[in-house]
Amino acid sequence: MTVKLPDNHVRLPLGLVALYWLRLYLPLAAVDLPQAPGNRRGA
């Protein structure tokens, strides 16, 4: 999935990064954690 490049660089597909981000973010959204103190979904 990664392509090794010279000088310690790695090329990652953007879709792979997006999938990992969603995998980490969705459980936090499901728990309904507030984004800031006193702020719950715009209320």
Rosetta blueprint (number, residue, H / E / L):
1 M L
2 T L
3 V E
4 K E
5 L E
6 P L
7 D L
8 N L
9 H E
10 V E
11 R E
12 L L
13 P L
14 L H
15 G H
16 L H
17 V H
18 A H
19 L H
20 Y H
21 W H
22 L H
23 R H
24 L H
25 Y H
26 L H
27 P H
28 L H
29 A H
30 A H
31 V L
32 D L
33 L L
34 P L
35 Q L
36 A E
37 P L
38 G L
39 N E
40 R L
41 R L
42 G L
43 A L
